[in-house]
Amino acid sequence: MSFIYILFLAIVQGITEFLPISSSAHLILGRDLMEALGLAASQGTAADQLAFDISLHVGTLFAVIVYFWRDIAEMILGFFDGITGKGGQRFHLLVMVIVATIPIVIIGFLAKDLVTHMLRSTEIIAWMTLIFAFVLWAADRVEPTRETTSDITLGGALIVGFMQCLAIVPGVSRSGITMTAGRYLGFDRPLSARFALLLSVPTIAAAGMLVVFDLYEAGDAHLTADALVGGVLSFVSALTAIALMMRWLRHASYMPFIVYRVALGILLLVLIYGFGWAPVQPA
């Protein structure tokens, strides 16, 4: 792979994985742009490509862990609080994350083939990007009533968890739909983003395990320099995006992301219906 291609794809993955703007839409646009510019030529087997994709996700996963290391440490300690019967706030946060993760683990596993073979239409991505921009806009108008993780209830965690399952449809955005669910439940903006990103840790890890299994079955891949470079670059870009977004949401709304989603959705629809644009979706 060319360095420009690796750099571009890693930055796109890192930035869009956690912002509420749909990473799938951006990766499709990005890959199509690179192909049009003649920069997408690659070397190695399909399994090597899969290893590269895994490295990008590992990079973004570590970015969340680094940024929210205190919360991660609290949940680890909460596990021991739970088994000793102590309970408390640390255990509460751990339980809320686990409860909200269960639906996507079950439904994501059952719907894996459906997503791979039936829901990767660029037209679907365009409409989902546009529609869920307005869903987020409506949610962001809800008056916040919950500001800390102790305010998250079991029912609220379940609702966020089931809403997260909508993200199996490309264009919805996993981070976007969980932030939207949080805002509908009265989470303030920093809490809605914080909880959404904490949910990404087990979700990305579980999804990564499925891909690693596919890679193991392929049997002919090896960790290349491309994968290592891509992982590092996606880590840096994801960490930067998270830090900037969290800083922004302490003082402002989700409106810039909403406007961007609307513009992207309209652009995709114009390209599809106006110019017949239909890039081949990756398997």
N, C-alpha and C positions, 0 to 999 in steps of 0.2 A: 504494500500500500504506500502511496505517496505520503509524505509527512503532512502536507496541506490537508489531505483527506482525513488522516488520523486526527489532526488538530481540530479541524472543523467538526467532525462527528463527536469527538470527546467533549468539546465545549457545548455543542447543542444538547447533548445528552445530559451533561452536568447541570446546565442552567435550567432546562425545561422539565427535568424530572421532578422538581419540587415546587416550582412556580405553578399557579393554577391556570396553565395555558395549554396543556396537552403536549407531552413529549412525542407521542406517536405522530401527530400531525407535523411537527417540526422535523422529525427524522425522515419522514417520507418526502417532504419538501426539500430537505437538505440533501438527501441521497439523489433525488432527481436533478437538483441543481448541479451537484458534483458530476453526475453522468453527462449532463448537457455541456459541461465545461471540459469534459474529457479527463477528469481527475479521480474517477472512481475505480480505475483499473486496480485489481487486487491480485495477489499471489497467494498460493497455499490452497489447502483443501477447504471444503465447506465446514468441516469440523474446526479448522483454524479460524474461520470467520466467526464461528460460534464462540470460540474461546475469546476472541476479541470483544464480542458483545458482552460476554460475562465479565470481562475485565472492566468495562465501562460501568456496569451495574455495581460491581464491587467497589469501585472508586466512589460512586455516589453514596453507597451504603456507609462507607467509612466517614464520609463528610458529615452525615447526620450524627453518627456516633461521636465524632469529635466535637461538633457544635453543642450537642445536648449531652455531653459526657456526665454532667452532674445528675441529670434525670436518669440516665442509664445506670449510673452508680446507685442512685436511690432505689431504682426498681430491683437491682440485684440484692441490695440490703433488705428490700421489702419482701423478697422471696424468703429470706431467713426469718424475717419477722412473722411471716405467715406460718411457716412450719413449726415455729416455737409458740404460736398462739398469741403473739404480741399484737399483731394487726397494725393499725396506725395508718398514717397518710402515705408512707412509702408502699405499703402493701396495697392500699387502695388504688394508687396509680398503676401498679403492676396488674391488678385484677381488671381495671378498666381497659388497659391496652390489650390484655388477653381476650377479654369478652368481645371487644370491637374487632379483633383479628379473626376470630373463629369463622364468621360467615364467609369471608373472602377465601380462606384456606379451603373450605368445603366446596363452595360454588366455583371458585377459580379452578380447582382440580377437575371438577365434573365438566366444566365448560371449556376446558383447554382446547380440545379439538374444534369446537364450535367457533371459538375466536380465531384460531389459526386458519381455518378453511372458509368461513362464511362471513365474518364481520370485519374484514380488512379492506373494505371498499373505501376509496378516497371520498366518494360521495357521502357515505355514512360519517366519516371523520369530519367532513366539512359541516354537515348539519348538526352534529353533536357539539362541535366547537362553538357554533353560533347559538344554538338553543340553550346550552348550559351556561353561556355568558349571561343570559337574561335570568336564569335561575339563580346564579350567584348574585346578580344585581338585586333581586328581590330579597334574598337572604341577608344581604349586607345592610338592608334598611331596618332589620329587626333591632329593637333596643336591647343592648347587652345587659344581661343580669347575672352572668357567671364569669368570674375573673381568674379563678385558680383551679387546679386539678381536683381539689377537694369538692368542688361544686359539680363535678361530673357524676351523674347517677348511673346506675346499672342500665336502666332503660335508655338513657341518653347514649351510652356507649354502644348498646345494641343497635340503635337507630343509625349511628354513624357507621357501624360495621356493615349493616345491610346496605346503606347508601354507597359504601365503598365498592360493593359488588357491581354497581353500574359501570365502574371503571374498566370492566373487562371489555366494554365496547370502546374501541379506539376513538379518541376525540373527546371523550367525557372528561378525562384527566383524573387520576387517582387523588392527587393532592387537592385538585380543585373541588371534587365532589365531597371529600371529607371536610374541607374547610367550609363549604357551603352548608353541609349538614350541621356542623358546629354552630354556625351563625344562626341558622333557623332555630336551634335549641337555646339561643340566647348567650352563647359563648362570646366574649369580646374578641376582637380581631387577633390579638397576640395569642390568646388561649386556643382559638380555633386553628391557627397555624401550628402552634406548638404540638397540640394533640395529633393533628394530621401528620406531622413529620415524625412524631414518635411512632405512629402506626406504620410508617414506611419501613421501619427497621425489620420487624418480623415479616412484613409483606414482601419486601424485596428479597429478604433472605430465603423465604419459602419459594418464591418464584425462581430465584437463582438456583436452588437445589434441584428443581425440576429440569432446568436447562443443563445443569451439570450432569444430571442423569442421562439426558439426550447426548451430551458430549461424550460420556463414558461409553454409551452404546455405539457411537461413531467409531471410537477406538483408534483413530489415526491422527489426533491433534496433539500439538505440543505448545507450551507457553512461549510465544514469540516476543521479540522486542517490540513489535507493534502493539501487542496486548499490554505489555508493561507500560509503555509510553501512554497509551490510551487510558489506562486505569489511573495513572498519576494526573493526567490532564483533566479527566472527568472529576477526580477528587477536588482539585483546586477550583475548578469552575463551579462545582456544586456547593462547596463551602462558601465561596464568595456570594453566590446567589442567595443561599440561605441567610447569611449574615445581613445582606442588604434588604431582603424582604422583611425579616423580623424587625429590623430597625425602622423600616417604613411603616409597618403596621402598628407600631407603638404610637404613632402620631397621625396616621392617615388611613384612608379606606382602601378597599379592593378595586376602586374605580379604574386605575390604570390597567390592571389585568383584564377587567371587563371590557374596556374599550379595545384593548389589543385583541382579545378573543373575537369580538364582533368584526373587527377589521380583517383578521385572518380568515374567519369563516366566510365572509363575503368574498374575499379574494379567491379562496378555493372554489366557491360556487361559480364565480365568474369564469375562472379557468376551466372548470368542468363543463358548464352549460354553454358558455360563450365560445370557447376555443377547443372543446372536445378533449381536454387534458385528462388522461387516465393512465398514470404511471403504474407499472407492474408492482404489485405489493409483494414484499418479501415474505417467504414462507415462515 
